[in-house]
Amino acid sequence: MSHTYDVVVLGGGTGGYVAAIRGAQLGLKVALVERDKVGGTCLHRGCIPTKAYLKSAEMLHAVRQSGEFGITAEGVALNFDGVRARKEKIVSNLHRGVQGLLKKNGVTVFQGTGALVPPSIFSPNGLVSVMVGDQQELLEYGKVVIATGSRPKTMGIPVDGAHVMTSDEALVRPTLPESVIIIGAGVIGMEWASLYHDFGVKVTVLEFLDRILPTEDDEVAAELHKLMGRRKVEIVTGAAVLPESVQVRDGRVTLQARVGDEVREYAAEALLIAVGREPVTSGFGLENREKVTYTKGGFIEVDGFCRTGDPALYAIGDVAGGGLAHVASHQGIIAMEHIAGHSPEPFDPRRVPRCVYTRPEVAAVGLTEAQAREAGYEVRVGKFPWRGIGKALVEGSLDGFAKVVADARTGDVLGVHLIGPDATNLISEAGLALVLNASAWEVGQVIHPHPTLSEIFGEAALAVEGRAIHM
């Protein structure tokens, strides 16, 4: 059966469904093709279920520390079945919500496997073929938005889901391992290290580079490393895991890693591979579109409006190197507004907030201090510790700091970095400062209510010029 649409979106993850809804709002006739469930990795195998686990871990830690607040809690124990049930309930509720939003906005959803059919004299742009069960649907289109996402890298190590896992398998494992080795100390690896530790799992993290969180500010990464070490999480940097050494025997995983000049052996009940994700660019006919180009990492190359080299194709999110759900949704909006003939602001990666939901949390937006210096800026830095913020003492969260990186010549904020309580919720104020090209002085003039955690922004901004009050 043949259908005609202004836009066909391939992939119903965060970027795809947001793009579809925005396109429908703009009066475009939109079809969304998703082979699994709308909501994609973020909703079903990533952001949401992982953060549900992290919240349970946070609550468990808080109850165990309740004596510090004058509250006696006895018989505190983890019910992991209950944790999993809560996670599933949250995911199910949000899934129904996404389905309802697509229906409300008039987006036609095809649940099946989609593929690009090459252009012909009958269809100059080509078609999208969708297999829904054993029935083929042919979708004619004006434009296609590719939102096929990414999948976990495995380093070539066989994944069995029980003892060797990626984050996908870890989220559905019915029980907690007694001990775990995590390969990779990026965002995913450190979040799992944090929640596993709070759940009582013995954690060892092996990182190839000489530091954790390689995309974040040096001082922030060093602070988190110190604080995780204080929690007795073993972190080994400069560790080159030998994939061929991984063995599963008698319910245990063993592996070897080269650390400096020696080869060390590690063993645990489970292994979690958290070395990043790779784009899904094959299996749906994209290889037949010669004008589409790729980056060194294999991601689809796009411009600020998410256009590929093929005029009929746009690409958003992980498949285009986005890496974050909020990047995917923002790019989806930009792409649809551009397709509809509007003039959206092009995507600016410098404005993307980055969040790590460890305990304590890490959040940042803009340039790190090192990046700013490498870009040629003369830099001024303001730092302020949480220990100087009254509400942080009330919350019982004293570790960490805020750091503002500013242009010494103009005073403009170049980057803001947080490690501490509720950092992921607080970072949006810094994001607004970057959008408005605000100076550190201007941020310092914002009246922050007292006592609140947000006061740390004003203090850190004032610290750029040595004017912080409570330090």
NUVO-860602 format. One record per residue (C-alpha): residue number from 0; x, y, z. Coordinates in steps of 0.5 Angstrom, whole numbers, always signed. Each point is the difference from the previous one (the first is absolute). Layout:
BEGIN
[node NUM; [X; Y; Z]]
...
This chain:
BEGIN
[node 0; [+0; +0; +0]]
[node 1; [+3; +7; -2]]
[node 2; [-1; +6; +4]]
[node 3; [+3; +7; -1]]
[node 4; [+3; +5; +6]]
[node 5; [+3; +6; +0]]
[node 6; [+5; -3; +5]]
[node 7; [+2; -7; +2]]
[node 8; [+4; -1; +7]]
[node 9; [+4; -6; +0]]
[node 10; [+0; -2; +8]]
[node 11; [-4; +2; +6]]
[node 12; [+5; +2; +5]]
[node 13; [+0; +6; +4]]
[node 14; [+2; +4; -7]]
[node 15; [-4; -4; -4]]
[node 16; [-7; +1; +3]]
[node 17; [+2; +7; +2]]
[node 18; [+1; +2; -7]]
[node 19; [-6; -3; -2]]
[node 20; [-4; +3; +5]]
[node 21; [+3; +7; -2]]
[node 22; [-1; -1; -7]]
[node 23; [-8; -2; +1]]
[node 24; [+0; +7; +4]]
[node 25; [+3; +3; -6]]
[node 26; [-6; -2; -5]]
[node 27; [+4; -6; -3]]
[node 28; [-2; -7; -2]]
[node 29; [+4; -4; +4]]
[node 30; [+2; -8; +1]]
[node 31; [+4; -3; +5]]
[node 32; [+3; -7; -1]]
[node 33; [+2; -4; +6]]
[node 34; [+2; -7; +0]]
[node 35; [-1; -1; +8]]
[node 36; [-3; +5; +5]]
[node 37; [+0; +8; -1]]
[node 38; [+4; +3; +5]]
[node 39; [+6; -4; -2]]
[node 40; [+6; -1; +4]]
[node 41; [+0; +6; +5]]
[node 42; [-7; -2; +2]]
[node 43; [+1; -8; +0]]
[node 44; [+7; -1; +1]]
[node 45; [+4; +6; +2]]
[node 46; [-2; +7; +3]]
[node 47; [-6; -2; +3]]
[node 48; [+0; -7; +3]]
[node 49; [+8; +2; +2]]
[node 50; [-2; +6; +4]]
[node 51; [-6; -4; +3]]
[node 52; [+5; -5; +3]]
[node 53; [+5; +6; +2]]
[node 54; [-6; +3; +4]]
[node 55; [-1; -6; +4]]
[node 56; [+7; +0; +1]]
[node 57; [+0; +7; +3]]
[node 58; [-6; -2; +4]]
[node 59; [+3; -6; +3]]
[node 60; [+7; +4; +2]]
[node 61; [-5; +6; +3]]
[node 62; [-3; -5; +4]]
[node 63; [+6; -3; +3]]
[node 64; [+3; +7; +1]]
[node 65; [-7; +2; +4]]
[node 66; [+4; +0; +7]]
[node 67; [+4; +6; -2]]
[node 68; [-7; +4; -1]]
[node 69; [-3; -3; +7]]
[node 70; [-4; -5; -3]]
[node 71; [+1; -8; +2]]
[node 72; [-2; -4; -5]]
[node 73; [+1; -8; +1]]
[node 74; [-1; -6; -4]]
[node 75; [+2; +4; -7]]
[node 76; [+1; -5; -5]]
[node 77; [+0; +0; -8]]
[node 78; [-6; -3; -3]]
[node 79; [+3; -1; -8]]
[node 80; [-6; -3; -2]]
[node 81; [-4; +6; +2]]
[node 82; [+6; +5; -3]]
[node 83; [-1; -4; -7]]
[node 84; [-8; +1; +1]]
[node 85; [+0; +7; +1]]
[node 86; [+5; +1; -6]]
[node 87; [-5; -4; -4]]
[node 88; [-6; +4; +2]]
[node 89; [+3; +7; -2]]
[node 90; [+3; -3; -6]]
[node 91; [-7; -2; -2]]
[node 92; [-4; +6; +2]]
[node 93; [+5; +4; -4]]
[node 94; [-1; -4; -6]]
[node 95; [-8; +0; +0]]
[node 96; [+1; +8; +1]]
[node 97; [+5; +0; -7]]
[node 98; [-5; -4; -3]]
[node 99; [-6; +5; +2]]
[node 100; [+4; +6; -3]]
[node 101; [+1; -3; -6]]
[node 102; [-7; -2; -1]]
[node 103; [-2; +7; +2]]
[node 104; [+4; +3; -5]]
[node 105; [-2; -4; -6]]
[node 106; [+7; -3; -1]]
[node 107; [-1; -7; -4]]
[node 108; [+4; -5; +4]]
[node 109; [+2; -7; -4]]
[node 110; [+3; -5; +5]]
[node 111; [+5; -4; -5]]
[node 112; [+6; +0; -3]]
[node 113; [+2; +6; -5]]
[node 114; [+5; +0; -6]]
[node 115; [+1; +6; -5]]
[node 116; [-1; -2; -7]]
[node 117; [+4; +3; -5]]
[node 118; [-3; +6; -4]]
[node 119; [-3; -2; -7]]
[node 120; [-3; +3; -6]]
[node 121; [-7; -1; +4]]
[node 122; [+3; +2; +7]]
[node 123; [+5; +5; -1]]
[node 124; [+2; +1; +7]]
[node 125; [-1; -8; +1]]
[node 126; [-5; -3; +5]]
[node 127; [+0; -3; +7]]
[node 128; [-2; -7; +0]]
[node 129; [-3; -3; +7]]
[node 130; [-1; -7; +2]]
[node 131; [-6; +0; +4]]
[node 132; [+0; -8; +2]]
[node 133; [+0; -3; -7]]
[node 134; [-3; +6; -3]]
[node 135; [+4; +5; -4]]
[node 136; [-2; +8; +0]]
[node 137; [+3; +5; -5]]
[node 138; [+1; +7; +3]]
[node 139; [+1; +5; -5]]
[node 140; [+3; +6; +3]]
[node 141; [+3; +7; -1]]
[node 142; [+5; +0; +5]]
[node 143; [+2; -6; +5]]
[node 144; [+3; +2; +7]]
[node 145; [+5; -6; +2]]
[node 146; [+0; -1; +8]]
[node 147; [+2; -7; +0]]
[node 148; [+4; +1; +6]]
[node 149; [+6; -4; +3]]
[node 150; [+2; -7; +3]]
[node 151; [+5; -2; +6]]
[node 152; [+7; -1; -2]]
[node 153; [+2; -7; +2]]
[node 154; [+8; +0; -2]]
[node 155; [-2; -7; -3]]
[node 156; [-1; -3; +7]]
[node 157; [-6; -5; -1]]
[node 158; [-6; +2; +4]]
[node 159; [-4; -5; +4]]
[node 160; [-4; +5; +4]]
[node 161; [+1; -4; +6]]
[node 162; [+8; +1; +2]]
[node 163; [+2; +4; -6]]
[node 164; [-5; +6; -1]]
[node 165; [-1; +7; -3]]
[node 166; [-4; +5; +3]]
[node 167; [-6; -3; -4]]
[node 168; [+1; -7; +3]]
[node 169; [+1; +3; +7]]
[node 170; [-6; +4; +0]]
[node 171; [-4; -7; -1]]
[node 172; [+4; -4; +5]]
[node 173; [-5; -3; +5]]
[node 174; [+6; +0; +6]]
[node 175; [+5; +4; +2]]
[node 176; [+7; -3; -1]]
[node 177; [+5; -1; +6]]
[node 178; [+5; +4; -3]]
[node 179; [+1; +3; -7]]
[node 180; [+6; +3; -4]]
[node 181; [-2; +6; -5]]
[node 182; [+4; +1; -6]]
[node 183; [+0; +8; -1]]
[node 184; [+0; +6; +5]]
[node 185; [-5; +4; -5]]
[node 186; [-7; +2; +2]]
[node 187; [-3; -7; -1]]
[node 188; [+6; -3; +4]]
[node 189; [+0; +5; +6]]
[node 190; [-8; +0; +1]]
[node 191; [+0; -8; +0]]
[node 192; [+6; +0; +5]]
[node 193; [-4; +5; +4]]
[node 194; [-6; -3; +1]]
[node 195; [+3; -7; +0]]
[node 196; [+4; +2; +6]]
[node 197; [-6; +3; +4]]
[node 198; [-4; -7; -2]]
[node 199; [+6; -4; +4]]
[node 200; [+4; -2; -6]]
[node 201; [+7; +0; +0]]
[node 202; [+2; +4; -6]]
[node 203; [+7; +0; -4]]
[node 204; [+0; +5; -6]]
[node 205; [+6; +0; -5]]
[node 206; [+1; +6; -4]]
[node 207; [+5; +0; -6]]
[node 208; [+1; +7; +0]]
[node 209; [+4; +4; +6]]
[node 210; [-6; +3; +3]]
[node 211; [-8; -1; +1]]
[node 212; [-5; +4; -4]]
[node 213; [+5; +2; -5]]
[node 214; [-5; +5; -3]]
[node 215; [-1; +4; +6]]
[node 216; [+4; +5; +4]]
[node 217; [+7; -3; +3]]
[node 218; [-2; +3; +7]]
[node 219; [-7; -3; +0]]
[node 220; [+3; -7; -3]]
[node 221; [+5; +0; +6]]
[node 222; [-5; +2; +5]]
[node 223; [-5; -6; -2]]
[node 224; [+6; -5; +0]]
[node 225; [+2; +2; +7]]
[node 226; [-7; +0; +2]]
[node 227; [-2; -7; -3]]
[node 228; [+7; -2; +3]]
[node 229; [-3; +2; +7]]
[node 230; [-6; -5; -1]]
[node 231; [+5; -5; -1]]
[node 232; [-1; -1; -8]]
[node 233; [+6; -3; -3]]
[node 234; [+2; +4; -6]]
[node 235; [+6; -2; -4]]
[node 236; [+2; +5; -6]]
[node 237; [+5; -1; -5]]
[node 238; [-3; -7; -1]]
[node 239; [+0; -3; -7]]
[node 240; [-5; -6; +1]]
[node 241; [+2; -6; -5]]
[node 242; [-6; -2; -3]]
[node 243; [+2; -7; -2]]
[node 244; [+2; -1; +8]]
[node 245; [-8; +0; +2]]
[node 246; [-2; -7; +3]]
[node 247; [-6; -2; +3]]
[node 248; [+1; -6; +4]]
[node 249; [-4; -3; +6]]
[node 250; [-4; +6; +1]]
[node 251; [+5; +5; +0]]
[node 252; [+4; +5; -5]]
[node 253; [+7; +1; -1]]
[node 254; [+4; +4; -4]]
[node 255; [+7; +3; -1]]
[node 256; [+2; +8; -1]]
[node 257; [+6; +3; -1]]
[node 258; [+2; +5; +5]]
[node 259; [+7; +3; -1]]
[node 260; [+5; -5; -1]]
[node 261; [-4; -6; +3]]
[node 262; [-6; -4; -2]]
[node 263; [-5; +0; +6]]
[node 264; [-6; -5; +1]]
[node 265; [-7; +2; +2]]
[node 266; [-6; -5; +2]]
[node 267; [-7; +1; +2]]
[node 268; [-7; -3; -1]]
[node 269; [-2; +5; -5]]
[node 270; [+4; +4; -6]]
[node 271; [-4; +7; -2]]
[node 272; [+3; +3; -7]]
[node 273; [-1; +7; +0]]
[node 274; [+5; +3; -5]]
[node 275; [-5; +4; -4]]
[node 276; [-5; -1; -6]]
[node 277; [+0; -1; -7]]
[node 278; [-5; +3; -5]]
[node 279; [-5; -4; -4]]
[node 280; [+2; +2; -7]]
[node 281; [-1; -7; -3]]
[node 282; [-6; -5; -2]]
[node 283; [-5; +5; -2]]
[node 284; [+3; +2; -7]]
[node 285; [+4; +6; +1]]
[node 286; [+6; -3; -3]]
[node 287; [-3; +1; -7]]
[node 288; [-1; +8; +1]]
[node 289; [+7; +2; -2]]
[node 290; [-1; +7; +2]]
[node 291; [+0; -1; +7]]
[node 292; [+7; +1; +3]]
[node 293; [+3; -3; +7]]
[node 294; [+4; +3; +6]]
[node 295; [+6; -4; +2]]
[node 296; [-4; -3; +5]]
[node 297; [-5; -3; -5]]
[node 298; [-5; +5; +2]]
[node 299; [-4; +3; -6]]
[node 300; [+2; +7; -1]]
[node 301; [-5; +6; +0]]
[node 302; [+0; +7; +0]]
[node 303; [-3; +5; +6]]
[node 304; [-7; -1; -3]]
[node 305; [+1; -8; +0]]
[node 306; [+1; -1; -8]]
[node 307; [+4; -5; -3]]
[node 308; [+3; +0; -6]]
[node 309; [-6; -3; -3]]
[node 310; [-5; +6; -1]]
[node 311; [-6; -5; +2]]
[node 312; [+3; -3; +6]]
[node 313; [+1; +4; +7]]
[node 314; [+3; -4; +6]]
[node 315; [+0; +1; +7]]
[node 316; [+2; -2; +7]]
[node 317; [+5; -6; +1]]
[node 318; [+0; -2; -7]]
[node 319; [+3; +7; -1]]
[node 320; [+5; +0; +6]]
[node 321; [-5; +3; +4]]
[node 322; [+1; -4; +6]]
[node 323; [-5; +2; +5]]
[node 324; [-8; +0; +0]]
[node 325; [-1; +7; +1]]
[node 326; [+5; +2; -6]]
[node 327; [-4; -5; -5]]
[node 328; [-7; +3; +2]]
[node 329; [+3; +7; -1]]
[node 330; [+3; -2; -7]]
[node 331; [-7; -3; -1]]
[node 332; [-3; +7; +1]]
[node 333; [+5; +3; -4]]
[node 334; [-1; -5; -6]]
[node 335; [-7; +1; -1]]
[node 336; [-1; +7; +1]]
[node 337; [+6; +1; -6]]
[node 338; [-4; -5; -4]]
[node 339; [-7; +4; +1]]
[node 340; [+4; +6; -3]]
[node 341; [+1; +3; +7]]
[node 342; [+7; +3; +2]]
[node 343; [+2; -3; +7]]
[node 344; [+6; +1; +3]]
[node 345; [+6; -5; -2]]
[node 346; [+2; -5; +5]]
[node 347; [+5; +3; +4]]
[node 348; [+4; -6; +4]]
[node 349; [+3; +5; +5]]
[node 350; [-7; +1; +3]]
[node 351; [-1; -7; +1]]
[node 352; [+0; -2; +8]]
[node 353; [+3; -6; +2]]
[node 354; [-2; -4; +6]]
[node 355; [+2; -6; +4]]
[node 356; [-4; -3; +5]]
[node 357; [+5; -3; +5]]
[node 358; [+0; +2; +7]]
[node 359; [+2; +6; +1]]
[node 360; [-3; +2; -7]]
[node 361; [+4; +3; -5]]
[node 362; [-3; +5; -5]]
[node 363; [+4; +5; -5]]
[node 364; [-2; +5; -6]]
[node 365; [+5; +3; -5]]
[node 366; [+8; +0; +0]]
[node 367; [+4; -4; +5]]
[node 368; [+6; +5; +3]]
[node 369; [+5; -4; -5]]
[node 370; [-5; +0; -6]]
[node 371; [+0; +8; +1]]
[node 372; [+7; +1; +1]]
[node 373; [+1; -5; -6]]
[node 374; [-5; +5; -4]]
[node 375; [+5; +6; +1]]
[node 376; [-4; +3; +6]]
[node 377; [+3; +4; +5]]
[node 378; [-4; -4; +6]]
[node 379; [-2; +2; +7]]
[node 380; [-3; -5; +4]]
[node 381; [-5; +1; +6]]
[node 382; [-1; -6; +5]]
[node 383; [-4; -1; +6]]
[node 384; [-1; -6; +5]]
[node 385; [-6; -3; +2]]
[node 386; [+2; +1; +7]]
[node 387; [-1; +7; +0]]
[node 388; [-8; +0; -2]]
[node 389; [-4; -1; +6]]
[node 390; [-6; -4; -4]]
[node 391; [+6; -5; -2]]
[node 392; [+1; -1; +8]]
[node 393; [-7; -1; +1]]
[node 394; [+0; -5; -5]]
[node 395; [+6; -4; +2]]
[node 396; [+4; +1; -6]]
[node 397; [+6; +3; +1]]
[node 398; [+5; -3; -5]]
[node 399; [+1; +4; -7]]
[node 400; [+0; +7; -3]]
[node 401; [-2; +4; -6]]
[node 402; [+5; +3; -5]]
[node 403; [-2; +5; -5]]
[node 404; [+5; +1; -5]]
[node 405; [+0; +7; -3]]
[node 406; [+3; +4; -6]]
[node 407; [+5; +5; +4]]
[node 408; [+0; +5; -6]]
[node 409; [-8; +1; +0]]
[node 410; [-2; -4; +6]]
[node 411; [-5; -4; -4]]
[node 412; [-1; -7; +3]]
[node 413; [+3; -5; -4]]
[node 414; [-2; -6; +4]]
[node 415; [-3; -3; +7]]
[node 416; [+2; -6; +4]]
[node 417; [-4; -3; +6]]
[node 418; [+2; -6; +4]]
[node 419; [-5; +0; +6]]
[node 420; [-7; -1; +2]]
[node 421; [-6; +1; -5]]
[node 422; [+5; +2; -5]]
[node 423; [-4; -3; -6]]
[node 424; [-6; +4; +2]]
[node 425; [+4; +7; +1]]
[node 426; [+4; +0; -6]]
[node 427; [-5; +3; -5]]
[node 428; [+1; +7; +3]]
[node 429; [+7; -1; -2]]
[node 430; [-3; -2; -7]]
[node 431; [-4; +6; +0]]
[node 432; [+6; +5; +1]]
[node 433; [+4; -3; -6]]
[node 434; [-6; +1; -4]]
[node 435; [-1; +7; +2]]
[node 436; [+8; +1; -1]]
[node 437; [+0; +2; +7]]
[node 438; [+6; +3; +4]]
[node 439; [+2; -3; +7]]
[node 440; [-2; +7; +3]]
[node 441; [-7; -1; -3]]
[node 442; [-1; -7; +3]]
[node 443; [+3; +3; +7]]
[node 444; [-5; +5; +0]]
[node 445; [-6; -5; -1]]
[node 446; [-4; +0; +7]]
[node 447; [+0; -7; +2]]
[node 448; [-4; -2; +6]]
[node 449; [+2; -2; +7]]
[node 450; [+1; -5; +2]]
[node 451; [+1; -4; -7]]
[node 452; [+5; -4; -3]]
[node 453; [-1; +5; -6]]
[node 454; [+4; +5; +4]]
[node 455; [+7; -4; -2]]
[node 456; [-1; +3; -7]]
[node 457; [+0; +7; +2]]
[node 458; [+6; -1; +5]]
[node 459; [+4; -4; -6]]
[node 460; [-1; +6; -5]]
[node 461; [+2; +5; +5]]
[node 462; [+6; -4; +2]]
[node 463; [+2; +1; -7]]
[node 464; [+2; +7; +2]]
[node 465; [+2; -2; +7]]
[node 466; [-7; +3; +3]]
[node 467; [-3; -6; +3]]
[node 468; [-3; +2; +6]]
[node 469; [+0; -7; +4]]
[node 470; [+7; -2; -1]]
